[in-house]
Amino acid sequence: MSAALSVLHGVFGYPAFRGPQEAIVDHVIAGGDALVLMPTGGGKSLCYQVPAIVRQQQGRGVTIVVSPLIALMHDQVGALHEAGVDAAFLNSTLDWEQTQDVELRLQTGAITLLYAAPERLTTPRFLGLLDDLYQQGHLSLFAIDEAHCVSQWGHDFRPEYRALSILHERYAGVPRIALTATADALTRADIIERLRLEEAQLFISSFDRPNIRYTIVEKKDATTQLLRFIEREHAGDAGVVYCQSRKRVEELAATLVEAGIAALPYHAGLPADVRQQNQNRFLREEGIVMVATIAFGMGIDKPDVRFVGHVDMPKNIEGYYQETGRAGRDGLAADAWMAYGLQDVVNQRRMIDESPAGEEFKQGLRGKLDALLGLAEATDCRRVRLLAYFGEASEPCGNCDNCLHPPEVWDATDCARKLLSTIYRVHQSSGIGFGTGHIMDVLRGKKTEKVEQFGHDKISTFGIGAEFTEPQLRAVLRQLLATGAVGLHKVLLESGHSFDTLCLTDASRTVLRGEVPVRLRASTAAASGRDRKRRSPAGTLPAAAANLGQDAQVRFINLKAWRAEVAREHGLPAYVIFHDATLAAIAQLQPRTLADLQGISGMGAKKLEAYGADVLRVCGG
């Protein structure tokens, strides 16, 4: 058995590497640099933790892990301690005495993995520690987690990551592994350039998460739609719901609580202690729904998140993929649900246009937004579109909303031409632009006070779209905005307020001439889950134990109760002690001896020694 496999079995309790893990681990152990793209839940941490342990056993010293979040450091170090690995972190939660203790252990070779934020790593004091280790030959490996943060094109750009180029310049010969779950070709190139990884071997796993079902619905009343989705399909489950604004987070969390759902808010405007308390509850308790801005989620390792919802559209596919990827890390069935509407397109376009960035950068952002809009408007397989964005070819999945319930499609080309003509005639008539509501009133022939005031009931396009419903017109306008065939022009009022008006663009011409067909789904607003049975109320067994027999389910429930006590004593999330899948395997096996527990996935040597007797007692062995 190789040293890497020995560590995988003995320390982490896993029978075999998954996918490209073994090739990555062997490459890094041999001293090679690597850039690893692996989806959330794919086992990225093992790709540097196993080499760190093996290289430390070979006398090469400590591995430095660059991690962007304090909470993530705490949980990962706690999990390593549970597995019997000497690990530590240096961050602002430590007092001076604790910091000195960690530094002393680092200098004496007592630490295998040390976690630190990029801001700390580049301080003179920390670099002095690294210099000493380097000169002694005791600096083994640098692991840069969430590496997309280094790129201006990434969805979580952090300027502090740019300074990590110093690792290549200052510590030549020390291998580096950079890891991320999401990076398109542009972001990958930026990571390679910024971190000086030109000689690194690139490992790209499949981006497919087959256990996640993607559903995008037309936004009508997002709150009601979300409530219906949770109550029908995920009652009692842990989930994350993303909102664009802090105010929306707090309002939606309160609404969910009123509906009897255990929900908590999370955004950067909350006091730090409240954010930490809410995050701890989400990680440590079952069935919590976190309603959050994008400030929440990076590095969250909770395996049993059963759904991720979006009531507002993200900025790009990378953000969408990263956020939805927090569902179903345990490999069991999970949902990615999003409500999407015209205002989402308007808001995202406005944020890009009003950005102080240069025009070239804005064009890059618009391209990324267009890809996400294309995914939202798609009438074919969502997964095929999503994977194609990351350069991966695939076949229709049979497990997204479009595959399960192919939408009815109608030819909206005539409607689009009439809509564009009305925007043109209204502007030509008055010399100014108008917003969505007014254009639709003119098109449908509604004689409102405003329509008559400007004389728009006299123009040639008044009423030529009377056969189209308002939802149909909104859907057409949404796609025209998404494809750039309609633009937005901001009008600033004397009061300081502003509003958006619709205008034609260069791309309008081909639609007006009928050269570009416009085909739309008839409706996407129907409730999802038509193919699923209504789920049982809160309190049912987790998905990992759903197929156990009655006696095994009793053992599973008892094991969960015991695990919760241990987790509370250790101040860790329950899944750090054992995942649900490990408990289910134990319950199914009904072990009688410690030997029976050997070989169960997730039962490493240290955990067998620490918990084996208690597990047998709980199982009645």
C-alpha positions as CSV (number, residue, x, y, z in Angstrom):
1,M,0.0,0.0,0.0
2,S,1.3,3.5,-0.9
3,A,1.9,6.0,1.8
4,A,-1.0,8.1,0.5
5,L,-3.4,5.2,0.6
6,S,-2.2,4.3,4.0
7,V,-3.0,7.8,5.3
8,L,-6.4,7.8,3.5
9,H,-7.3,4.5,5.2
10,G,-5.7,4.9,8.6
11,V,-6.3,8.6,9.2
12,F,-9.5,9.5,7.3
13,G,-11.1,6.0,7.1
14,Y,-11.9,6.1,3.4
15,P,-11.5,2.9,1.3
16,A,-10.3,4.6,-1.9
17,F,-9.6,7.9,-3.6
18,R,-12.3,9.4,-5.8
19,G,-11.9,10.7,-9.3
20,P,-8.6,12.5,-9.9
21,Q,-7.8,12.7,-6.2
22,E,-5.1,10.0,-6.3
23,A,-3.3,11.6,-9.3
24,I,-3.4,15.0,-7.6
25,V,-2.1,13.6,-4.3
26,D,0.7,11.7,-5.9
27,H,1.8,14.8,-8.0
28,V,1.9,17.0,-5.0
29,I,3.7,14.5,-2.7
30,A,6.3,14.3,-5.4
31,G,6.8,18.1,-5.2
32,G,4.8,19.3,-8.2
33,D,2.7,22.4,-8.3
34,A,-1.0,22.0,-9.1
35,L,-4.1,24.0,-9.9
36,V,-7.2,21.9,-9.0
37,L,-10.7,22.6,-10.1
38,M,-13.1,20.3,-8.4
39,P,-16.8,20.8,-7.6
40,T,-18.0,21.5,-4.1
41,G,-18.3,18.2,-2.2
42,G,-15.7,16.5,-4.5
43,G,-13.1,16.2,-1.8
44,K,-10.7,19.1,-2.5
45,S,-9.4,19.2,1.1
46,L,-8.0,15.7,0.9
47,C,-6.0,16.7,-2.1
48,Y,-3.7,18.8,0.2
49,Q,-4.3,17.2,3.6
50,V,-3.1,13.7,2.5
51,P,0.1,15.2,0.9
52,A,0.7,17.3,4.0
53,I,0.6,14.3,6.2
54,V,2.8,12.2,3.9
55,R,5.4,14.9,3.4
56,Q,5.5,15.6,7.1
57,Q,6.1,11.9,7.7
58,Q,9.0,12.2,5.2
59,G,10.5,14.9,7.3
60,R,9.7,17.8,5.0
61,G,7.9,19.9,7.6
62,V,4.7,21.9,7.9
63,T,2.0,22.7,5.2
64,I,0.6,26.2,5.2
65,V,-3.0,26.4,4.2
66,V,-4.3,29.8,3.0
67,S,-8.0,30.0,3.9
68,P,-10.2,33.0,3.6
69,L,-12.6,32.4,6.5
70,I,-12.1,32.0,10.3
71,A,-15.1,29.8,10.7
72,L,-13.8,27.4,8.0
73,M,-10.4,27.3,9.6
74,H,-11.9,26.4,13.0
75,D,-14.0,23.5,11.6
76,Q,-11.3,22.1,9.4
77,V,-8.7,22.1,12.2
78,G,-11.4,20.6,14.5
79,A,-12.0,17.8,12.0
80,L,-8.3,17.1,11.7
81,H,-7.9,16.9,15.4
82,E,-10.8,14.4,15.4
83,A,-8.8,12.4,12.9
84,G,-5.7,12.5,15.0
85,V,-3.8,15.1,12.9
86,D,-1.7,17.9,14.5
87,A,-3.2,21.0,13.0
88,A,-3.6,24.6,14.1
89,F,-4.7,28.1,12.9
90,L,-3.4,31.6,13.4
91,N,-6.1,34.2,13.4
92,S,-7.7,37.0,15.3
93,T,-9.7,34.7,17.6
94,L,-6.4,33.7,19.5
95,D,-5.1,35.9,22.3
96,W,-1.4,36.7,22.6
97,E,-0.5,33.7,24.7
98,Q,-2.3,31.3,22.4
99,T,-0.6,32.8,19.4
100,Q,2.8,32.4,20.9
101,D,2.0,28.8,21.7
102,V,1.1,28.1,18.1
103,E,4.2,29.8,16.9
104,L,6.4,27.8,19.2
105,R,4.8,24.5,18.1
106,L,5.3,25.6,14.5
107,Q,9.0,26.2,15.1
108,T,9.5,22.9,16.9
109,G,7.9,20.9,14.1
110,A,4.8,19.8,16.1
111,I,2.3,21.0,13.5
112,T,1.4,19.2,10.3
113,L,-1.0,21.8,8.8
114,L,-1.2,25.5,9.8
115,Y,-4.2,27.5,8.6
116,A,-4.0,31.3,8.1
117,A,-5.8,34.0,6.2
118,P,-4.0,35.7,3.3
119,E,-3.9,39.0,5.2
120,R,-1.9,37.4,8.0
121,L,0.4,35.4,5.8
122,T,2.0,38.5,4.2
123,T,2.7,40.2,7.5
124,P,6.4,40.7,8.4
125,R,6.0,38.6,11.5
126,F,4.5,35.6,9.7
127,L,6.9,35.8,6.8
128,G,9.7,35.8,9.4
129,L,8.4,32.5,10.7
130,L,8.2,31.1,7.2
131,D,11.7,32.3,6.4
132,D,13.1,30.4,9.4
133,L,11.2,27.2,8.4
134,Y,12.4,27.5,4.8
135,Q,16.0,27.9,5.8
136,Q,15.7,24.8,8.0
137,G,14.1,22.8,5.1
138,H,10.9,22.4,7.2
139,L,8.5,24.2,4.8
140,S,6.7,21.4,3.0
141,L,3.8,22.8,1.0
142,F,1.5,25.8,0.4
143,A,-2.2,25.1,-0.2
144,I,-4.2,28.0,-1.5
145,D,-7.9,27.3,-0.9
146,E,-10.7,29.2,-2.7
147,A,-8.1,30.3,-5.3
148,H,-10.7,32.0,-7.4
149,C,-10.5,34.9,-4.9
150,V,-7.3,36.0,-6.6
151,S,-9.0,36.8,-9.8
152,Q,-10.8,40.0,-10.7
153,W,-13.1,37.9,-12.9
154,G,-13.9,35.6,-9.9
155,H,-17.2,36.1,-8.0
156,D,-15.4,36.4,-4.6
157,F,-12.5,38.7,-5.6
158,R,-10.3,39.5,-2.6
159,P,-7.3,41.8,-3.3
160,E,-5.3,40.2,-0.5
161,Y,-5.0,37.1,-2.5
162,R,-2.9,39.0,-5.1
163,A,-0.1,39.3,-2.6
164,L,0.3,35.5,-2.6
165,S,2.6,35.7,-5.6
166,I,5.3,36.2,-2.9
167,L,5.2,32.5,-2.2
168,H,6.7,31.7,-5.5
169,E,9.2,34.5,-5.4
170,R,10.4,34.0,-1.8
171,Y,10.2,30.2,-1.3
172,A,11.5,28.7,-4.5
173,G,11.1,24.9,-4.6
174,V,8.3,24.7,-2.1
175,P,5.3,23.1,-4.0
176,R,2.0,25.0,-4.2
177,I,-1.5,23.6,-4.8
178,A,-4.3,26.1,-5.6
179,L,-7.9,24.8,-5.3
180,T,-11.3,26.1,-6.3
181,A,-14.7,24.8,-7.1
182,T,-15.5,27.4,-9.8
183,A,-13.4,29.1,-12.5
184,D,-14.1,29.6,-16.2
185,A,-11.3,29.8,-18.7
186,L,-10.8,33.6,-18.0
187,T,-10.7,33.1,-14.3
188,R,-8.3,30.1,-14.6
189,A,-5.9,32.2,-16.7
190,D,-6.0,34.9,-14.1
191,I,-5.3,32.5,-11.2
192,I,-2.3,31.0,-13.1
193,E,-0.9,34.5,-13.9
194,R,-1.5,36.0,-10.4
195,L,-0.2,33.1,-8.4
196,R,2.7,32.4,-10.9
197,L,1.5,28.8,-11.5
198,E,2.6,28.7,-15.2
199,E,4.4,25.4,-14.5
200,A,1.6,23.9,-12.5
201,Q,-0.2,20.8,-13.7
202,L,-3.9,21.5,-14.2
203,F,-6.4,19.1,-12.8
204,I,-10.0,19.7,-13.9
205,S,-12.7,17.4,-12.5
206,S,-16.2,17.1,-14.0
207,F,-18.3,20.0,-12.9
208,D,-21.4,17.9,-12.9
209,R,-23.2,17.5,-9.7
210,P,-25.8,14.8,-10.8
211,N,-27.5,14.7,-7.4
212,I,-28.6,18.3,-7.7
213,R,-31.8,19.1,-9.5
214,Y,-31.9,22.5,-11.2
215,T,-35.2,24.4,-11.3
216,I,-35.7,28.0,-12.5
217,V,-39.3,29.4,-12.3
218,E,-40.8,32.6,-13.5
219,K,-40.9,35.1,-10.6
220,K,-44.4,36.1,-9.7
221,D,-44.4,36.3,-5.9
222,A,-41.0,34.9,-5.0
223,T,-41.8,34.7,-1.2
224,T,-45.0,32.7,-1.8
225,Q,-43.3,30.5,-4.4
226,L,-40.4,29.8,-2.0
227,L,-42.7,29.0,0.8
228,R,-44.6,26.5,-1.4
229,F,-41.3,24.9,-2.5
230,I,-40.0,24.5,1.0
231,E,-43.3,23.2,2.4
232,R,-43.9,20.7,-0.4
233,E,-40.4,19.4,-0.9
234,H,-38.1,20.3,2.0
235,A,-40.1,20.6,5.2
236,G,-37.7,20.2,8.1
237,D,-34.6,20.2,5.9
238,A,-31.5,22.4,6.1
239,G,-31.2,24.9,3.3
240,V,-29.8,28.2,2.2
241,V,-31.8,31.0,0.5
242,Y,-29.9,33.8,-1.2
243,C,-31.2,37.4,-1.5
244,Q,-29.6,40.5,-3.1
245,S,-30.1,43.0,-0.3
246,R,-29.7,43.0,3.5
247,K,-33.3,44.3,3.9
248,R,-34.7,41.5,1.8
249,V,-32.7,39.0,3.9
250,E,-34.3,40.2,7.1
251,E,-37.8,40.5,5.7
252,L,-37.7,37.0,4.2
253,A,-36.2,35.3,7.3
254,A,-39.0,36.9,9.4
255,T,-41.6,35.6,6.9
256,L,-40.3,32.1,7.0
257,V,-40.2,32.1,10.8
258,E,-43.9,33.3,10.8
259,A,-44.7,30.3,8.5
260,G,-43.2,27.9,11.1
261,I,-39.8,27.4,9.3
262,A,-36.6,27.6,11.5
263,A,-34.9,30.4,9.6
264,L,-32.0,32.8,10.4
265,P,-30.7,35.9,8.7
266,Y,-27.1,36.4,7.7
267,H,-25.5,39.5,6.0
268,A,-22.5,41.7,6.5
269,G,-24.6,44.5,8.2
270,L,-25.4,42.3,11.3
271,P,-23.1,42.5,14.3
272,A,-20.2,40.1,14.1
273,D,-21.4,38.1,17.2
274,V,-24.9,37.7,15.7
275,R,-23.5,36.5,12.4
276,Q,-21.2,34.0,14.2
277,Q,-24.1,32.8,16.4
278,N,-26.4,32.3,13.4
279,Q,-23.7,30.5,11.4
280,N,-22.9,28.2,14.4
281,R,-26.6,27.3,14.7
282,F,-26.8,26.5,11.0
283,L,-23.8,24.2,11.2
284,R,-24.6,22.6,14.5
285,E,-28.4,22.2,14.4
286,E,-30.6,20.3,12.0
287,G,-33.3,21.8,9.8
288,I,-32.1,25.4,9.9
289,V,-32.7,27.6,6.8
290,M,-30.2,30.4,6.4
291,V,-31.5,33.4,4.5
292,A,-28.4,35.3,3.4
293,T,-26.6,37.6,1.0
294,I,-23.5,36.3,-0.7
295,A,-21.6,37.2,2.4
296,F,-22.5,33.7,3.6
297,G,-21.4,30.4,2.3
298,M,-17.8,30.3,1.2
299,G,-16.2,27.2,2.6
300,I,-19.3,26.0,4.4
301,D,-18.8,22.2,4.8
302,K,-22.2,21.2,6.1
303,P,-22.9,18.0,4.1
304,D,-26.7,17.7,4.5
305,V,-27.9,21.0,3.0
306,R,-30.9,19.7,1.0
307,F,-31.7,22.8,-1.0
308,V,-30.3,26.2,-2.1
309,G,-32.8,28.8,-3.2
310,H,-32.4,32.1,-5.0
311,V,-35.1,34.7,-4.8
312,D,-32.9,37.1,-6.7
313,M,-30.7,36.3,-9.6
314,P,-26.9,36.1,-9.0
315,K,-24.4,38.1,-11.1
316,N,-22.9,35.2,-13.1
317,I,-22.8,31.5,-13.6
318,E,-19.8,31.1,-11.4
319,G,-21.6,32.6,-8.5
320,Y,-24.7,30.6,-9.2
321,Y,-22.7,27.3,-9.5
322,Q,-20.7,28.0,-6.3
323,E,-23.8,28.9,-4.3
324,T,-26.0,26.0,-5.6
325,G,-23.0,23.7,-5.0
326,R,-23.5,24.0,-1.2
327,A,-26.5,21.7,-1.5
328,G,-26.0,17.9,-1.4
329,R,-22.3,17.7,-0.5
330,D,-23.1,14.3,0.9
331,G,-24.0,13.1,-2.6
332,L,-27.7,12.6,-1.8
333,A,-30.6,14.2,-3.7
334,A,-30.7,18.0,-3.4
335,D,-32.4,21.0,-5.1
336,A,-31.2,24.2,-6.7
337,W,-34.2,26.4,-7.0
338,M,-34.4,30.0,-8.4
339,A,-37.2,32.5,-9.1
340,Y,-36.2,34.8,-12.0
341,G,-38.0,37.8,-13.4
342,L,-37.7,40.9,-15.5
343,Q,-36.6,43.1,-12.6
344,D,-33.6,40.8,-12.0
345,V,-32.4,41.6,-15.5
346,V,-32.9,45.3,-15.1
347,N,-31.2,45.4,-11.7
348,Q,-28.1,43.4,-12.8
349,R,-27.7,45.5,-16.0
350,R,-28.0,48.7,-14.0
351,M,-25.4,47.5,-11.4
352,I,-22.9,46.8,-14.3
353,D,-23.6,50.1,-16.1
354,E,-23.3,52.2,-13.0
355,S,-20.1,50.5,-11.9
356,P,-17.0,52.8,-11.8
357,A,-15.0,50.0,-13.6
358,G,-13.5,50.5,-17.0
359,E,-15.5,49.6,-20.1
360,E,-13.5,46.5,-20.9
361,F,-14.1,45.1,-17.5
362,K,-17.8,46.0,-17.8
363,Q,-18.0,44.1,-21.1
364,G,-16.6,41.1,-19.3
365,L,-19.2,41.3,-16.6
366,R,-22.0,41.7,-19.3
367,G,-20.8,38.6,-21.0
368,K,-20.9,36.6,-17.8
369,L,-24.4,37.9,-17.0
370,D,-25.6,37.1,-20.5
371,A,-24.5,33.4,-20.0
372,L,-26.6,33.3,-16.8
373,L,-29.5,34.9,-18.5
374,G,-29.2,32.3,-21.2
375,L,-29.4,29.6,-18.6
376,A,-32.5,31.1,-17.0
377,E,-34.3,31.5,-20.3
378,A,-33.3,28.1,-21.7
379,T,-35.9,25.6,-22.8
380,D,-33.5,22.8,-23.1
381,C,-31.5,20.9,-20.5
382,R,-30.2,23.2,-17.7
383,R,-27.3,20.9,-16.8
384,V,-26.0,20.8,-20.4
385,R,-26.0,24.6,-20.5
386,L,-24.3,24.9,-17.1
387,L,-21.6,22.4,-17.9
388,A,-21.0,23.9,-21.4
389,Y,-20.1,27.2,-19.7
390,F,-17.2,25.5,-18.0
391,G,-16.2,23.8,-21.3
392,E,-17.6,20.4,-20.5
393,A,-19.8,18.5,-23.0
394,S,-22.7,16.5,-21.7
395,E,-26.0,14.9,-22.6
396,P,-29.5,15.9,-21.3
397,C,-29.6,14.9,-17.7
398,G,-33.2,13.9,-17.2
399,N,-33.1,15.6,-13.8
400,C,-33.7,19.3,-14.3
401,D,-37.0,21.1,-14.6
402,N,-36.8,21.3,-18.4
403,C,-35.9,17.6,-18.8
404,L,-38.6,16.5,-16.4
405,H,-41.3,18.8,-17.8
406,P,-40.3,20.1,-21.2
407,P,-41.9,23.6,-21.5
408,E,-44.3,24.6,-24.1
409,V,-42.6,26.9,-26.5
410,W,-44.2,29.7,-28.6
411,D,-42.9,31.8,-31.4
412,A,-42.6,35.3,-30.0
413,T,-40.9,36.9,-33.0
414,D,-43.9,38.9,-34.0
415,C,-44.5,40.1,-30.5
416,A,-40.9,41.1,-30.1
417,R,-41.0,43.2,-33.3
418,K,-44.2,44.9,-32.2
419,L,-42.6,45.7,-28.8
420,L,-39.5,47.1,-30.4
421,S,-41.5,49.2,-32.8
422,T,-43.6,50.6,-30.0
423,I,-40.4,51.6,-28.1
424,Y,-39.2,53.4,-31.2
425,R,-42.5,55.1,-32.0
426,V,-43.1,56.3,-28.5
427,H,-39.6,57.8,-28.3
428,Q,-40.0,59.3,-31.8
429,S,-43.3,60.9,-30.8
430,S,-42.2,62.4,-27.5
431,G,-38.4,62.8,-27.8
432,I,-38.0,60.9,-24.5
433,G,-37.9,57.4,-23.3
434,F,-40.5,55.6,-21.2
435,G,-40.5,52.6,-18.8
436,T,-41.8,49.1,-19.1
437,G,-45.3,49.7,-17.8
438,H,-46.1,52.6,-20.2
439,I,-44.7,50.8,-23.2
440,M,-46.9,47.8,-22.5
441,D,-49.9,50.0,-22.0
442,V,-49.4,51.6,-25.4
443,L,-48.8,48.2,-27.1
444,R,-51.9,46.6,-25.5
445,G,-54.1,49.7,-26.3
446,K,-54.8,50.9,-22.8
447,K,-55.9,54.5,-22.6
448,T,-54.3,55.5,-19.3
449,E,-54.1,59.1,-18.2
450,K,-50.3,59.1,-19.1
451,V,-50.9,57.5,-22.5
452,E,-53.5,60.2,-23.4
453,Q,-51.3,63.0,-21.9
454,F,-48.5,62.2,-24.3
455,G,-50.7,61.5,-27.2
456,H,-49.5,57.9,-27.5
457,D,-53.0,56.6,-28.2
458,K,-52.5,58.3,-31.6
459,I,-49.3,56.6,-32.7
460,S,-49.4,53.8,-35.3
461,T,-48.4,51.0,-32.8
462,F,-51.1,51.8,-30.2
463,G,-53.0,48.6,-29.5
464,I,-51.2,46.4,-32.1
465,G,-50.3,44.0,-29.3
466,A,-53.7,43.7,-27.7
467,E,-53.7,39.9,-28.2
468,F,-50.7,39.4,-25.9
469,T,-51.0,39.1,-22.2
470,E,-48.9,41.1,-19.8
471,P,-46.9,38.1,-18.6
472,Q,-46.2,37.3,-22.3
473,L,-45.0,40.8,-22.9
474,R,-42.8,40.7,-19.8
475,A,-41.3,37.4,-20.9
476,V,-40.5,38.8,-24.3
477,L,-39.0,42.0,-22.9
478,R,-37.0,40.0,-20.4
479,Q,-35.4,38.0,-23.3
480,L,-34.8,41.1,-25.4
481,L,-33.0,42.7,-22.4
482,A,-31.1,39.5,-21.8
483,T,-29.9,39.4,-25.4
484,G,-29.2,43.1,-25.6
485,A,-31.8,43.8,-28.2
486,V,-33.4,46.3,-25.7
487,G,-31.3,48.7,-23.7
488,L,-31.8,50.7,-20.5
489,H,-31.3,54.5,-20.3
490,K,-31.2,56.2,-16.9
491,V,-33.1,59.4,-16.4
492,L,-32.1,61.6,-13.5
493,L,-34.9,63.8,-12.0
494,E,-34.4,67.1,-10.3
495,S,-35.3,65.5,-7.0
496,G,-32.2,63.3,-7.2
497,H,-34.2,60.2,-8.0
498,S,-33.8,58.3,-11.2
499,F,-35.7,55.7,-13.3
500,D,-34.9,53.5,-16.2
501,T,-36.4,53.9,-19.7
502,L,-36.3,51.4,-22.5
503,C,-34.3,52.2,-25.7
504,L,-33.3,50.4,-28.9
505,T,-29.8,49.1,-29.5
506,D,-27.7,48.0,-32.5
507,A,-28.9,44.5,-31.8
508,S,-32.6,45.6,-32.2
509,R,-32.3,45.8,-36.0
510,T,-32.0,42.1,-36.7
511,V,-35.0,41.4,-34.5
512,L,-37.1,44.1,-36.2
513,R,-36.2,42.7,-39.6
514,G,-37.3,39.3,-38.5
515,E,-33.8,37.9,-39.0
516,V,-33.5,36.6,-35.4
517,P,-36.3,34.4,-34.2
518,V,-37.5,34.8,-30.6
519,R,-38.8,31.6,-29.1
520,L,-40.0,31.5,-25.5
521,R,-41.4,29.0,-23.0
522,A,-45.1,29.5,-22.4
523,S,-44.7,29.7,-18.7
524,T,-42.1,28.8,-16.0
525,A,-44.2,29.9,-13.0
526,A,-45.8,26.5,-12.2
527,A,-44.8,25.0,-8.9
528,S,-41.8,22.7,-9.0
529,G,-42.0,19.2,-7.6
530,R,-44.8,17.9,-9.7
531,D,-42.9,14.7,-10.1
532,R,-42.2,14.4,-6.4
533,K,-44.4,13.3,-3.6
534,R,-45.1,15.7,-0.8
535,R,-42.5,15.2,1.7
536,S,-43.2,14.2,5.3
537,P,-43.2,16.8,8.0
538,A,-40.1,17.8,10.0
539,G,-38.6,15.2,12.1
540,T,-38.3,12.5,9.4
541,L,-35.0,10.6,9.0
542,P,-32.2,12.2,6.9
543,A,-31.8,11.0,3.4
544,A,-28.8,8.8,4.3
545,A,-31.0,6.6,6.5
546,A,-34.1,6.5,4.4
547,N,-33.6,3.0,3.2
548,L,-32.7,1.4,6.5
549,G,-34.9,-1.3,8.0
550,Q,-36.9,-0.5,11.1
551,D,-34.3,-1.9,13.6
552,A,-31.5,-0.1,11.8
553,Q,-33.4,3.1,11.9
554,V,-33.7,2.9,15.7
555,R,-29.9,2.4,15.9
556,F,-29.4,5.3,13.6
557,I,-31.6,7.6,15.7
558,N,-29.7,6.5,18.8
559,L,-26.3,7.1,17.1
560,K,-27.4,10.6,16.1
561,A,-28.4,11.4,19.7
562,W,-25.0,10.2,20.9
563,R,-23.2,12.1,18.2
564,A,-25.0,15.3,19.1
565,E,-23.8,15.0,22.7
566,V,-20.2,14.4,21.6
567,A,-20.3,17.4,19.2
568,R,-21.6,19.7,21.9
569,E,-18.8,18.6,24.3
570,H,-16.2,19.2,21.6
571,G,-17.8,22.5,20.3
572,L,-18.0,21.2,16.8
573,P,-20.7,20.5,14.2
574,A,-22.0,17.0,14.4
575,Y,-20.8,16.0,10.9
576,V,-17.2,16.6,12.0
577,I,-17.6,13.7,14.4
578,F,-19.2,11.4,11.8
579,H,-21.3,12.1,8.7
580,D,-24.8,10.7,8.5
581,A,-23.6,8.2,5.9
582,T,-21.1,6.8,8.4
583,L,-23.8,6.5,11.1
584,A,-26.2,4.8,8.6
585,A,-23.5,2.3,7.6
586,I,-22.9,1.5,11.3
587,A,-26.6,1.1,11.9
588,Q,-27.0,-1.2,9.0
589,L,-24.0,-3.4,10.0
590,Q,-25.1,-3.7,13.7
591,P,-21.4,-4.1,14.8
592,R,-20.6,-6.4,17.8
593,T,-16.8,-5.9,18.0
594,L,-14.3,-3.1,17.3
595,A,-13.1,-5.3,14.4
596,D,-16.6,-5.0,12.8
597,L,-16.1,-1.2,12.7
598,Q,-12.9,-1.3,10.8
599,G,-13.3,-0.5,7.1
600,I,-16.5,1.6,7.6
601,S,-16.1,4.7,5.5
602,G,-15.2,7.6,7.7
603,M,-14.0,5.5,10.6
604,G,-10.3,6.2,10.8
605,A,-7.9,4.7,13.4
606,K,-8.1,7.7,15.8
607,K,-11.9,7.8,15.7
608,L,-12.1,4.0,16.2
609,E,-9.9,4.4,19.2
610,A,-11.8,7.4,20.6
611,Y,-15.4,6.4,19.8
612,G,-15.4,2.7,19.0
613,A,-16.5,1.4,22.4
614,D,-19.2,4.1,22.7
615,V,-20.6,3.2,19.2
616,L,-20.8,-0.5,20.2
617,R,-22.6,0.4,23.4
618,V,-25.1,2.6,21.5
619,C,-25.7,-0.2,19.0
620,G,-26.2,-2.7,21.8
621,G,-23.1,-4.6,21.0
